[in-house]
Amino acid sequence: MAKVLGIGGVFFKAADPKAVQDWYARVLGFDISDWGGAMWRHPAGGMTNWSVFPASSEYLDPSTSPFMINFIVDDLAGVLARAKAEGVEPVGEPTDDEYGRFGWLMDPAGVKIELWQPPEPPQAT
């Protein structure tokens, strides 16, 4: 049976696409291709998640956009430090739970970005 295996991309509109591309390259280290996007192979850790939140959810706040982008990162503290060096303050405090470490930023288009560092896989004994 045909089925979806993961998210194949994130697409959204912005008033100044070049400025948003530059922000993602500078702040999050995206390698922007000549055609204006970035592509990655699925990382060894983590998973792709698709979720629907109720319209009343405050999880995407302070963004007014009806969506949020989650990126798997290898070093949450390092990515947040890189963002801070570029003048981008995190939204709230990073959190840790059984799913890993999470932090949040707002991009220049007003989209909330969730950064996710999955937990280390258990060590084989």
N, C-alpha and C positions, 0 to 999 in steps of 0.2 A: 504494500500500500504506500502511496506517495505521502510524504509528511515533511514538515519543516524541521530542519536540523539545527537551526540557530539563526541569529540575526545576521543578515548579509550586509547591512549598512545602516547608517543614520543619515538622513537627509532633512535639511530644514532651510528656510529662507532667512536672509539677513539683508538689511539695508545696504551694508558695505561688505560684500563677500571677501574682498581682498584684505580688509582690516581684520576680519574674523579669521581668515586663513593665517595671516601673519601672527595673530595672538596665539592660535593653537600651536604654531611652529615654535614661537618664542617661549611660551609659558609651559607647554606640555611636551615639547620636543617632537611634534609631528614632522615627518618627512613629507612635505607637500610636493606632489608630482606636478609636472608641467600642465596636466589637464585640470589641476585645481583641487585634487582630493588626496587622500592617503589610504593605503591598504595594508593589512597585516594578516599574517597567518595566525590561526588560533593559537593562543599561548598554551604552554604545557600545563599550566594550572588554571583553576577556575572553570567557569562555565558561562554560557550565555543565558540570560534570564529575560523573560518577557512577562510583564505584570500590568494589570489594569487596576488603577486606584479609583475610589469613588470621587465624584466631582468635588465633594466637600473636604477631601484630604488636604492636609497642610504639609505633607511630606515634600512637595516640590517647592514650597515657599522658600525664599522670598520671590522666586520667579513667578511671573504671570503667564508664562508659556504652559501649554497643556502637556508638555513632555519634559523629560529629563534624560540625559545621556549618562550611562555608566561605563567607565573605562577600567579595565583590569590594569593594575600597576604592579611593578616589582618592588617598589620601595615607597610607601606612602609618605613617610617623613621627608624623603628626598624630593619627591614631586611637589609637596607642599612648600618646601624650602625654595625650590626653583621658582614656583609661582610667586612667593613672597618677594624674592629678589627682583621680580619683574613688576612689583607693585600691586600684586593681586592678593588680597586678603582672603583667608578661608571663610566659609559660611559656617558659623558654629564651631564646635570643638570636634576633633576626630574621635571616633568611637571604636571600641573593640567588642566583638561578640563571637559566638561560635562559628560564624561565617567568615571572620577575618577582621581586617581593619578598614574603616571607612572615613573619608574626608570629603568636603564639598567646596566647590568654587562656583562663581558666576562668570560666564563668558561675556564678551562685549555685546552680544546680541540679546542678553538677558536670559539665557538658558542656564539652568542649574546643572552643574557637572558633578556627578558622584564618582569619586575615585575609590577603587576597591583593591585592597591587597589581600588575596586569599590566604588562608592559613597554610603553614608549611605542611606537606604531606607527612603522615606518621612515619617514623623511622622503622625500617624492618629490623626485627630482632632475631 
